[in-house]
Amino acid sequence: MTMGMVEPIRRRSLHDELVGRLREMIIEGHLAPGEKLSEQALGDQFHVSRTPLREALKVLATEGLIDIRPNRGASVAPLTIADLDEVFPIMGALEALSGELACQNATDQQIERAQALHRQMVEKYEGGALSAYFRLNEKIHEVILEAAGNRTLEKMQHGLAGRVRRARYMANMSPARWEQAVDEHEEIIAAFAARDGKRLGQILKRHLANKLEAVKVALAG
């Protein structure tokens, strides 16, 4: 019975790691919008067969990060203003709700965790370490979502997260927007620590709307 449980866990671990690595490559721009993905090249890079690779690509396709077309293979999905105009208002409403619920349900430890991550994030900002900053930024939003304690809300946000995270990363490429984002995070952490759900919800929604405007400028340029 024990041996029968081991192999599925290993397979799941490989699948999750592969999806995560490919997701980060797309979000951070290592795989460019429109770029055709070679299963052979990616398989060689990650030392995996085509079967787990294809499964990972299917997951990323459901997140809107990859386009898969019959007889044409997979390519990185374009990042369009029309798509973002559709996704961001939905994500903004979900994040606002997560902020309100988080202030109701968060433990003191979760608030302290968010504050600690924020301090680390500011250090990365001051050091100009964008990738590290971005990862800590995401962890703060994850703590708030986890503190909300609503699994349905969590699933809905994760379903849209791929496209939004990709746009967030692009928006932070602008020095002016990056500085503004850090200031907004100061407000987010203050409202969370005060358990002011209405204010936190409003800030999170505005935070995302500002990112949308920034990424539109990036795309237009």
N, C-alpha and C positions, 0 to 999 in steps of 0.2 A: 504493500500500500504506500509506503514511504517513497519507494523508487518511482512509482507511478506519478507522484506529484512533482518530482524534480524537473523533468524535461519541459513541461508547460511553463514553469516559472522562468527557465532559461530562455525559452523562445520569446516570452513576453518581454524580458529584459532586453534582448537583442532588438526586438521590434521598437520598443520605446526609445532606446538609445539612437537607433538609426533615424527614426522620425525626428527626434530632437536635434540631431546634428544637421540634418537636411533643412529643417525649419530655420535654425540659426543662420545657416549659410545664405538662405534666401532673405531673411529679415535684415541681415547685416550687409547685404549687397554683394556677397561673394559669388552668388549666382544671380545674374542680371535679369531684369524683366524681359521676357521674350526669348531668353536663351534656351536652346533645345538641350534636353538632358539625355546624355548617353548612358544607357544602363550598363554597358560594358565598362565605360570609364569610371562611373560611380561605384560599380561592384568591385573593380580593382582597387579603387581608392580606400574603400571601407573594408575590403577583404570579406565580402559577402556574396552569396549567389544571387541570381536574378529574382528568385521567389520572394525572399524577405524585402528586397529592394522595391519590387513592384507593389507589395502590400503597403510599404511606407509611402510610396508615391500616391497611392489611392487615398490614404488618410490626409495627406497634404492637399489633395484635390478637393476633399470635402471642406477644407478650411479656406478654400479660395486662393491658395498659394501656387497651385500648379494646375495647368490645363492638360487634360489627357484626351487625345482625339484618335479615333480608330484609324489605323494604318499610318498615322503620323507621329505616334509616340507622345512623350510628355515634354512640356516646356514650362518655364517659369511664367506664371500669369502676369500680365501687364498690371500696372498700378494706375488706374484711371480715376479722374475726378468724379465721373458719374458713379462709379462703384463706391467711392468713399462718401459721396453725398448721401448714398443710400444706407451705408453701414454705420457711419458715425453717429447720427441722431439716435439710432436704436441702442448702440453701445453706451451713449451718453445717458440715456434713460435708465439703462440697467446699472451703470456705475453709480448713478445718483441713488437708486434704490439700495444698492449694496452699502453705500455710505450711511444711509439712514438706519438700516438694520444693524450695521456694524456698531454704531454708537449705542444701540440698545443692548446688543448681545456680547460685545467684546469683553474678554477678561482683561485684568490689569496687565497680565503678562503679554497679551497680544498687542496692547497699546505700547508697552515698553519695547517690544520687538520692533514695531514700526518706527519708533523714535530712534532706536539704535541703528536700524538700516538707513534711516534718513541721514544720520550723522556720517555714516560711511559713504553714502551717496554724495554728500556735499564735498567730502574729501576728494572723491574721484573727479568731481566737477572742477574743483580748484586745481587739480593736477592735470586736467585736460584729458582724462582717460574715458573716452566716450563709451566704449564697449562695456567696461566695468560699471560705469555710471548707469548705463541702460539696464544691465542685469539687476542692479540693486533697486532701480526704479520699479521694475516689474515685480520684484519681491514685495515691495511696499504695497502695491496694488493687490497682490495675492493675499497678503496678511489681512487687508481690509475685507476682501471677498470671503476669505475663510472665516473671519470674525462675524460676518453677516449670518452665517449658519443656515443658509438656505441652499440645498443641493440643486434644486431646479434652476435657481438663479445662477448658480455656479456653472452648470452645464450650458446654459444659454450664453453666458459671457465667453466661455471657452470656445464655443462654436464660432464666434466672431473674432476671437482674439488674434488669429493669424494675420488677417488683413489690417487690423488696427495696430498691432505691434509693428508691422512693417512700416506703416505710415508714421508711427510715433518715432521710430528710429530715424527716418528720413527728416522729420521735422526737427529733431535735435541736432542735425548737422549744422543748422544756422546758429552762429554764436549769440545773436540777439534772442532767438527763440529759446535757446538753451538756458540763458540767464533768466528769462521770464518763467520757464518751466520750474527752475529751482525755487524761485520766489513763490510760485503757486504751491509747490510741495511744502514749503514752510507753512502756508495757510492750511493745507490738508492735514498736516501733522498736528497743528494747534487745535483745529476743530475736532479731530479724532480724540486727542487727549482730553478735551473739554466735554466729550460725548455730546457735541452739538450736532445731532443728526441732520437737521434741516440745513444748517450751514454747510456741513460736509458734503451733503448731496449736491447743493448748488455749486460748490467749488469744483467738485469732480466733473460735473457736467460742463462747466465753463472751461475747465482745464482741457477737456477733450475737444471742445469746440475751437479753442485757440490752436490746438495741435492741427486740427483739420485746415484751418486757414493757413498755417505755416507750411503744411505739406502741399497745399495748392500753389503757394508761391514757389516752392521747390520744384514742383512738376512743371509750372509755367516757365521757369527759367531754364 
